[in-house]
Amino acid sequence: MSETKPTFTGYEKFIIALLATLQFTVVLDFMVLSPLGYILLDKLSITTSQFGLVVSAYAFSAGASGLLTAGFADKFDRKKLLLFFYVGFLIGTLFCGIAPTYHFLLAARVFTGIFGGVIGSISFAIITDLFAINVRGRVMGFVQMAFASSQVLGIPIGLYLANKFSWHAPFLMIVGLGLIVGVLIVTQMKPINAHLQIERKGNAFQHLAKTLARPDYLQGFAATALLATGGFMLMPFGTAFGVHNLGIAEASLPTLYMVTGISMLVFSPMIGKLSDKTGKYKVFLMGSTVTCIMTLIYCNLNVTPLWIIIGLNVLLFIGITGRMISASALMTAVPDPADRGAYMGINSSIQQIAGGLASLLAGFIVSETSTGFIENYPLLGDVVVFAVIVTALLMYRIHKYVAAKIAAVAPANAPNPAV
C-alpha cells in the first residue's frame, strides 16, 4: 500500500501564510538596518562602532528576553503569547520610526529586541504543535521564505522609502503591515492550548532550569549556537566586502539582493519538500557541503564580474538555506510536548546571543583599510567553515536522538518519517 502524500487543510495553509508574513516583518525589521547604515551614519552623525552597537543591541536584548520568558512559555495559550509579544514588537518598531536621536534609536532597538526576539520561538512551537514531523520540513520551507522575501521586496522597498522620504519610513512601513497581521491573529487564529492539559510540577523558573539541564537538550542548544555563527559572521561585512573587495557598484547592490532573494523564494519550498522526502539530516549535510565550498570560494575572491558574484551568492545562499530549513525542522522534534515553549525560547535566545557574539568576533578578525578594503576576509571564511563542520557533527547526534525517539513512540507497523 503506497503512502499517501500529506496535504494541508485550508486553516493549516492560512496558519503557514500568517506565520510566514509575521516572520517577514520581524526579519525585515532586523535586516533593513544594515542597508540603512550609510544613511544613519550621516543623519545621526554617529561612528561605525556606534552603528554596530545599534545592530547588536537588538540581538543581545532578544537573547536575554528569550531566557527570561522561556520558563513561562508553556504556561499560556500560544496564540495569546504570540499576540502579546508581537504587539510589543510593533510598538518598538514604531519607536524606531519616530526616533529623533541616536540614543533614542538605541533604546528603541533594545525594546524591539525584547519582544521581537521571542516571536520566532513561539512560531516554531506553534508549528510543532500543529504539524506532524513528516510535513514540518515543507512548513519550515514556506515560513523561512520570509528571509528571501525580505531581500526581494522588503529591502529594496525600504531603501526606496528611505531615500524618498526619510530613514524612518521603512520602520513605519513594517508597523503598517504588522497591524494587518495582528488583526488576523486576533480574529482568525484559533487558540493553541493543548499543551496546557499536560500536568507540570514546579514553577516557571524550575521549569526553565530543568529544561536547561537536560543532556538531550544541551546538544541541541550547542548546535544552535554554532548554526548561528556562519551567517552572523559573514553578514555584517558582506556589503563592504562586495563593494570594496569584489568591485560591486553600489547601484548594483539591489540587483544582487533581488536575484538572490528570488532564487531563495524558488528553492526554499523545494528544499523543505526534499527534507521531508529524503531526510532532514541528509539535506542538512548537503547544505553544509555547499556552504563550505562556496564560502571558501567567495571569501577568497578579488575583483569579479557581477554575474559571477550573483551566481556564487545564489549557490552560497542555497547551502545556507538548506541548513536552516532542515535544521529547524529537525530541532522541533527534540523537546517533549511539555517543554516545547521553553526549549524553543531558550533555543531562540541562544541563537540571538551567539549571533551577536559572532558579529563581534568577526569585527576582531577583519579590519578595514583607509580605502575601505576589507582585510582577513579569507580567514573569516575559514572560521565559518570550521563552525559548519563542527555543527554537522553535533547535528548527527541530534538526528540519531530524534530517530530513536520517533521509533520508540511509533506503532510497530507504521513507517517512520524521514528525519
Protein Blocks (a to p, Z undefined) as FASTA:
>chain_A
ZZddddddfklmmmmmmmmmmmmmmmmmmmmmmmmmmmmmmmnopafklmmmmmmmmmmm
mmmmmmmmmmmmmmccfklmmmmmmmmmmmmmmmmmmofbfklmmmmmmmmmmmmmmmmm
mmmmmmmmmpcfklmmmmmmmmmmmmmmmmmmmmmmmmmmmmmmmmklmmmmmmmmmmmm
mmmmmmmmccdfklmmpcceddfklmmmmmmmpmklmmmmmmmmmmmmmmmmmmmmmmmm
mmmmnopafklmmmmmmmmmmmmmmmmmmmmmmmmmnopklmmmmmmmmmmmmmmmmmmp
ccddfklmmmmmmmmmmmmmmmmmmmmmmmmmmpcfklmmmmmmmmmmmmmmmmmmmmmm
mmmmpccdfkopaghklmmmmmmmmmmmmmmmmmmmmmmmmmmmmmmmpcfklccddZZ
